[in-house]
């Protein structure tokens, strides 16, 4: 059994190249994956790899403190991977 099986994970910037590949690996190991990103473009790897329907996508910006407060009040994450950057 994988360490990640059943764990709730948030990936910020998960629609980007690196974040999407991280999501793919987490899903393969049984994690429950949520993605916080501004957009989920149709050409994202999440769509290309048919992963978009296996994640919980939350539209938002990590610079918006109110969004972050609501996110962490509403969901309980075991782990957060921060891959969002400009």
LUMKE-329941 format. One record per residue: x, y, z of N, C-alpha, C in turn; residue in one letter. Coordinates in nm, 2 decimals, decimal comma. Example, Ala and Ser with C-alpha at 12.3 -4.5 7.8 and 13.67 -1.06 7.14 Angstrom:
% LUMKE-329941
<n.east->1,32 n.north->-0,57 n.up->0,78 ca.east->1,23 ca.north->-0,45 ca.up->0,78 c.east->1,32 c.north->-0,33 c.up->0,78 res->A>
<n.east->1,28 n.north->-0,22 n.up->0,71 ca.east->1,37 ca.north->-0,11 ca.up->0,71 c.east->1,29 c.north->0,00 c.up->0,79 res->S>
% end
This chain:
% LUMKE-329941
<n.east->0,09 n.north->-0,12 n.up->0,00 ca.east->0,00 ca.north->0,00 ca.up->0,00 c.east->0,09 c.north->0,12 c.up->0,00 res->X>
<n.east->0,05 n.north->0,22 n.up->-0,08 ca.east->0,13 ca.north->0,35 ca.up->-0,09 c.east->0,10 c.north->0,44 c.up->0,03 res->X>
<n.east->0,21 n.north->0,51 n.up->0,06 ca.east->0,19 ca.north->0,62 ca.up->0,17 c.east->0,08 c.north->0,72 c.up->0,13 res->X>
<n.east->0,07 n.north->0,75 n.up->0,00 ca.east->-0,03 ca.north->0,85 ca.up->-0,04 c.east->-0,17 c.north->0,80 c.up->-0,05 res->X>
<n.east->-0,20 n.north->0,67 n.up->-0,04 ca.east->-0,33 ca.north->0,62 ca.up->-0,06 c.east->-0,43 c.north->0,68 c.up->0,05 res->X>
<n.east->-0,53 n.north->0,74 n.up->0,00 ca.east->-0,63 ca.north->0,80 ca.up->0,08 c.east->-0,60 c.north->0,93 c.up->0,15 res->X>
<n.east->-0,48 n.north->0,98 n.up->0,12 ca.east->-0,44 ca.north->1,11 ca.up->0,18 c.east->-0,49 c.north->1,22 c.up->0,09 res->X>
<n.east->-0,53 n.north->1,33 n.up->0,15 ca.east->-0,59 ca.north->1,45 ca.up->0,09 c.east->-0,47 c.north->1,55 c.up->0,06 res->X>
<n.east->-0,45 n.north->1,58 n.up->-0,07 ca.east->-0,34 ca.north->1,66 ca.up->-0,11 c.east->-0,39 c.north->1,78 c.up->-0,19 res->X>
<n.east->-0,33 n.north->1,90 n.up->-0,16 ca.east->-0,36 ca.north->2,02 ca.up->-0,24 c.east->-0,23 c.north->2,05 c.up->-0,32 res->X>
<n.east->-0,25 n.north->2,07 n.up->-0,45 ca.east->-0,14 ca.north->2,11 ca.up->-0,53 c.east->-0,17 c.north->2,25 c.up->-0,59 res->X>
<n.east->-0,10 n.north->2,35 n.up->-0,54 ca.east->-0,11 ca.north->2,48 ca.up->-0,59 c.east->-0,04 c.north->2,49 c.up->-0,73 res->X>
<n.east->-0,10 n.north->2,55 n.up->-0,83 ca.east->-0,04 ca.north->2,56 ca.up->-0,96 c.east->-0,05 c.north->2,42 c.up->-1,03 res->X>
<n.east->-0,14 n.north->2,34 n.up->-0,99 ca.east->-0,15 ca.north->2,20 ca.up->-1,04 c.east->-0,19 c.north->2,19 c.up->-1,19 res->X>
<n.east->-0,24 n.north->2,30 n.up->-1,25 ca.east->-0,27 ca.north->2,30 ca.up->-1,39 c.east->-0,15 c.north->2,32 c.up->-1,48 res->X>
<n.east->-0,04 n.north->2,37 n.up->-1,42 ca.east->0,09 ca.north->2,39 ca.up->-1,49 c.east->0,16 c.north->2,26 c.up->-1,52 res->X>
<n.east->0,27 n.north->2,27 n.up->-1,60 ca.east->0,34 ca.north->2,15 ca.up->-1,64 c.east->0,39 c.north->2,06 c.up->-1,53 res->X>
<n.east->0,46 n.north->2,12 n.up->-1,44 ca.east->0,52 ca.north->2,04 ca.up->-1,33 c.east->0,41 c.north->2,00 c.up->-1,23 res->X>
<n.east->0,32 n.north->2,09 n.up->-1,20 ca.east->0,21 ca.north->2,05 ca.up->-1,10 c.east->0,12 c.north->1,94 c.up->-1,15 res->X>
<n.east->0,09 n.north->1,95 n.up->-1,28 ca.east->0,00 ca.north->1,84 ca.up->-1,34 c.east->0,07 c.north->1,71 c.up->-1,34 res->X>
<n.east->0,20 n.north->1,70 n.up->-1,36 ca.east->0,27 ca.north->1,57 ca.up->-1,36 c.east->0,28 c.north->1,52 c.up->-1,21 res->X>
<n.east->0,29 n.north->1,61 n.up->-1,12 ca.east->0,29 ca.north->1,58 ca.up->-0,98 c.east->0,15 c.north->1,52 c.up->-0,94 res->X>
<n.east->0,05 n.north->1,58 n.up->-0,99 ca.east->-0,09 ca.north->1,53 ca.up->-0,97 c.east->-0,11 c.north->1,39 c.up->-1,02 res->X>
<n.east->-0,05 n.north->1,37 n.up->-1,14 ca.east->-0,06 ca.north->1,24 ca.up->-1,21 c.east->0,00 c.north->1,13 c.up->-1,12 res->X>
<n.east->0,12 n.north->1,16 n.up->-1,06 ca.east->0,19 ca.north->1,06 ca.up->-0,98 c.east->0,11 c.north->1,04 c.up->-0,84 res->X>
<n.east->0,06 n.north->1,15 n.up->-0,79 ca.east->-0,02 ca.north->1,14 ca.up->-0,66 c.east->-0,14 c.north->1,05 c.up->-0,68 res->X>
<n.east->-0,21 n.north->1,08 n.up->-0,80 ca.east->-0,33 ca.north->1,00 ca.up->-0,83 c.east->-0,30 c.north->0,85 c.up->-0,85 res->X>
<n.east->-0,19 n.north->0,83 n.up->-0,91 ca.east->-0,14 ca.north->0,69 ca.up->-0,94 c.east->-0,11 c.north->0,61 c.up->-0,81 res->X>
<n.east->-0,08 n.north->0,69 n.up->-0,70 ca.east->-0,05 ca.north->0,63 ca.up->-0,57 c.east->-0,17 c.north->0,64 c.up->-0,48 res->X>
<n.east->-0,29 n.north->0,68 n.up->-0,53 ca.east->-0,41 ca.north->0,67 ca.up->-0,45 c.east->-0,45 c.north->0,79 c.up->-0,37 res->X>
<n.east->-0,38 n.north->0,90 n.up->-0,39 ca.east->-0,41 ca.north->1,03 ca.up->-0,32 c.east->-0,54 c.north->1,09 c.up->-0,37 res->X>
<n.east->-0,61 n.north->1,16 n.up->-0,29 ca.east->-0,73 ca.north->1,24 ca.up->-0,32 c.east->-0,67 c.north->1,38 c.up->-0,35 res->X>
<n.east->-0,67 n.north->1,42 n.up->-0,48 ca.east->-0,59 ca.north->1,54 ca.up->-0,52 c.east->-0,69 c.north->1,66 c.up->-0,55 res->X>
<n.east->-0,66 n.north->1,77 n.up->-0,49 ca.east->-0,72 ca.north->1,90 ca.up->-0,52 c.east->-0,62 c.north->1,99 c.up->-0,58 res->X>
<n.east->-0,66 n.north->2,07 n.up->-0,68 ca.east->-0,57 ca.north->2,17 ca.up->-0,75 c.east->-0,63 c.north->2,31 c.up->-0,73 res->X>
<n.east->-0,54 n.north->2,40 n.up->-0,68 ca.east->-0,58 ca.north->2,54 ca.up->-0,68 c.east->-0,50 c.north->2,61 c.up->-0,79 res->X>
<n.east->-0,57 n.north->2,67 n.up->-0,88 ca.east->-0,50 ca.north->2,74 ca.up->-0,99 c.east->-0,60 c.north->2,84 c.up->-1,05 res->X>
<n.east->-0,54 n.north->2,94 n.up->-1,11 ca.east->-0,63 ca.north->3,04 ca.up->-1,17 c.east->-0,71 c.north->2,99 c.up->-1,28 res->X>
<n.east->-0,66 n.north->2,90 n.up->-1,37 ca.east->-0,72 ca.north->2,85 ca.up->-1,48 c.east->-0,69 c.north->2,70 c.up->-1,50 res->X>
<n.east->-0,78 n.north->2,63 n.up->-1,57 ca.east->-0,76 ca.north->2,49 ca.up->-1,61 c.east->-0,77 c.north->2,49 c.up->-1,76 res->X>
<n.east->-0,67 n.north->2,53 n.up->-1,83 ca.east->-0,67 ca.north->2,55 ca.up->-1,98 c.east->-0,70 c.north->2,41 c.up->-2,05 res->X>
<n.east->-0,77 n.north->2,42 n.up->-2,16 ca.east->-0,80 ca.north->2,29 ca.up->-2,23 c.east->-0,68 c.north->2,22 c.up->-2,28 res->X>
<n.east->-0,57 n.north->2,29 n.up->-2,29 ca.east->-0,45 ca.north->2,23 ca.up->-2,34 c.east->-0,35 c.north->2,19 c.up->-2,22 res->X>
<n.east->-0,41 n.north->2,19 n.up->-2,10 ca.east->-0,33 ca.north->2,15 ca.up->-1,98 c.east->-0,30 c.north->2,00 c.up->-1,99 res->X>
<n.east->-0,19 n.north->1,96 n.up->-1,93 ca.east->-0,16 ca.north->1,82 ca.up->-1,93 c.east->-0,27 c.north->1,74 c.up->-1,85 res->X>
<n.east->-0,34 n.north->1,81 n.up->-1,76 ca.east->-0,44 ca.north->1,74 ca.up->-1,68 c.east->-0,55 c.north->1,69 c.up->-1,78 res->X>
<n.east->-0,58 n.north->1,77 n.up->-1,88 ca.east->-0,68 ca.north->1,73 ca.up->-1,99 c.east->-0,62 c.north->1,63 c.up->-2,08 res->X>
<n.east->-0,50 n.north->1,65 n.up->-2,13 ca.east->-0,43 ca.north->1,56 ca.up->-2,22 c.east->-0,42 c.north->1,42 c.up->-2,16 res->X>
<n.east->-0,39 n.north->1,41 n.up->-2,03 ca.east->-0,38 ca.north->1,28 ca.up->-1,97 c.east->-0,51 c.north->1,23 c.up->-1,91 res->X>
<n.east->-0,62 n.north->1,30 n.up->-1,93 ca.east->-0,75 ca.north->1,26 ca.up->-1,88 c.east->-0,75 c.north->1,25 c.up->-1,73 res->X>
<n.east->-0,69 n.north->1,35 n.up->-1,67 ca.east->-0,68 ca.north->1,35 ca.up->-1,52 c.east->-0,78 c.north->1,46 c.up->-1,47 res->X>
<n.east->-0,83 n.north->1,55 n.up->-1,55 ca.east->-0,91 ca.north->1,66 ca.up->-1,50 c.east->-1,04 c.north->1,61 c.up->-1,43 res->X>
<n.east->-1,09 n.north->1,49 n.up->-1,47 ca.east->-1,21 ca.north->1,44 ca.up->-1,40 c.east->-1,18 c.north->1,36 c.up->-1,28 res->X>
<n.east->-1,05 n.north->1,35 n.up->-1,24 ca.east->-1,01 ca.north->1,27 ca.up->-1,13 c.east->-0,96 c.north->1,36 c.up->-1,01 res->X>
<n.east->-0,95 n.north->1,49 n.up->-1,04 ca.east->-0,91 ca.north->1,59 ca.up->-0,94 c.east->-1,02 c.north->1,68 c.up->-0,90 res->X>
<n.east->-1,00 n.north->1,75 n.up->-0,79 ca.east->-1,10 ca.north->1,85 ca.up->-0,75 c.east->-1,03 c.north->1,98 c.up->-0,79 res->X>
<n.east->-1,09 n.north->2,05 n.up->-0,88 ca.east->-1,03 ca.north->2,18 ca.up->-0,93 c.east->-1,09 c.north->2,30 c.up->-0,86 res->X>
<n.east->-1,01 n.north->2,38 n.up->-0,80 ca.east->-1,06 ca.north->2,50 ca.up->-0,73 c.east->-1,00 c.north->2,62 c.up->-0,80 res->X>
<n.east->-1,08 n.north->2,70 n.up->-0,86 ca.east->-1,03 ca.north->2,82 ca.up->-0,93 c.east->-1,00 c.north->2,93 c.up->-0,83 res->X>
<n.east->-0,88 n.north->2,98 n.up->-0,83 ca.east->-0,84 ca.north->3,08 ca.up->-0,74 c.east->-0,70 c.north->3,12 c.up->-0,75 res->X>
<n.east->-0,66 n.north->3,22 n.up->-0,69 ca.east->-0,52 ca.north->3,28 ca.up->-0,70 c.east->-0,46 c.north->3,27 c.up->-0,56 res->X>
<n.east->-0,34 n.north->3,21 n.up->-0,55 ca.east->-0,28 ca.north->3,19 ca.up->-0,42 c.east->-0,24 c.north->3,33 c.up->-0,35 res->X>
<n.east->-0,25 n.north->3,44 n.up->-0,43 ca.east->-0,22 ca.north->3,57 ca.up->-0,37 c.east->-0,34 c.north->3,63 c.up->-0,30 res->X>
<n.east->-0,46 n.north->3,56 n.up->-0,32 ca.east->-0,58 ca.north->3,61 ca.up->-0,26 c.east->-0,60 c.north->3,54 c.up->-0,12 res->X>
<n.east->-0,57 n.north->3,61 n.up->-0,01 ca.east->-0,57 ca.north->3,56 ca.up->0,12 c.east->-0,71 c.north->3,51 c.up->0,16 res->X>
<n.east->-0,82 n.north->3,58 n.up->0,12 ca.east->-0,95 ca.north->3,54 ca.up->0,15 c.east->-0,99 c.north->3,40 c.up->0,09 res->X>
<n.east->-0,94 n.north->3,38 n.up->-0,04 ca.east->-0,96 ca.north->3,25 ca.up->-0,10 c.east->-0,89 c.north->3,14 c.up->-0,02 res->X>
<n.east->-0,77 n.north->3,17 n.up->0,02 ca.east->-0,69 ca.north->3,07 ca.up->0,10 c.east->-0,76 c.north->3,04 c.up->0,23 res->X>
<n.east->-0,80 n.north->3,14 n.up->0,30 ca.east->-0,87 ca.north->3,12 ca.up->0,43 c.east->-0,99 c.north->3,03 c.up->0,41 res->X>
<n.east->-1,08 n.north->3,06 n.up->0,31 ca.east->-1,20 ca.north->2,98 ca.up->0,28 c.east->-1,16 c.north->2,84 c.up->0,25 res->X>
<n.east->-1,06 n.north->2,82 n.up->0,16 ca.east->-1,01 ca.north->2,69 ca.up->0,12 c.east->-0,97 c.north->2,60 c.up->0,24 res->X>
<n.east->-0,89 n.north->2,66 n.up->0,33 ca.east->-0,85 ca.north->2,58 ca.up->0,44 c.east->-0,95 c.north->2,57 c.up->0,55 res->X>
<n.east->-1,05 n.north->2,65 n.up->0,55 ca.east->-1,16 ca.north->2,63 ca.up->0,65 c.east->-1,26 c.north->2,52 c.up->0,60 res->X>
<n.east->-1,27 n.north->2,51 n.up->0,46 ca.east->-1,36 ca.north->2,42 ca.up->0,41 c.east->-1,30 c.north->2,28 c.up->0,39 res->X>
<n.east->-1,17 n.north->2,27 n.up->0,36 ca.east->-1,11 ca.north->2,14 ca.up->0,33 c.east->-1,00 c.north->2,11 c.up->0,43 res->X>
<n.east->-0,98 n.north->1,99 n.up->0,46 ca.east->-0,87 ca.north->1,95 ca.up->0,55 c.east->-0,77 c.north->1,87 c.up->0,46 res->X>
<n.east->-0,65 n.north->1,92 n.up->0,44 ca.east->-0,55 ca.north->1,86 ca.up->0,36 c.east->-0,44 c.north->1,80 c.up->0,45 res->X>
<n.east->-0,39 n.north->1,68 n.up->0,41 ca.east->-0,28 ca.north->1,62 ca.up->0,48 c.east->-0,15 c.north->1,68 c.up->0,44 res->X>
<n.east->-0,14 n.north->1,72 n.up->0,31 ca.east->-0,02 ca.north->1,77 ca.up->0,25 c.east->-0,05 c.north->1,88 c.up->0,15 res->X>
<n.east->0,04 n.north->1,98 n.up->0,14 ca.east->0,02 ca.north->2,08 ca.up->0,04 c.east->0,15 c.north->2,09 c.up->-0,04 res->X>
<n.east->0,14 n.north->2,08 n.up->-0,17 ca.east->0,26 ca.north->2,10 ca.up->-0,26 c.east->0,24 c.north->2,23 c.up->-0,33 res->X>
<n.east->0,33 n.north->2,32 n.up->-0,31 ca.east->0,33 ca.north->2,46 ca.up->-0,37 c.east->0,41 c.north->2,46 c.up->-0,50 res->X>
<n.east->0,34 n.north->2,46 n.up->-0,61 ca.east->0,41 ca.north->2,46 ca.up->-0,74 c.east->0,36 c.north->2,59 c.up->-0,82 res->X>
<n.east->0,28 n.north->2,67 n.up->-0,76 ca.east->0,24 ca.north->2,79 ca.up->-0,83 c.east->0,34 c.north->2,90 c.up->-0,83 res->X>
<n.east->0,37 n.north->2,95 n.up->-0,94 ca.east->0,47 ca.north->3,06 ca.up->-0,95 c.east->0,46 c.north->3,13 c.up->-1,09 res->X>
<n.east->0,51 n.north->3,25 n.up->-1,09 ca.east->0,52 ca.north->3,32 ca.up->-1,22 c.east->0,66 c.north->3,32 c.up->-1,27 res->X>
% end
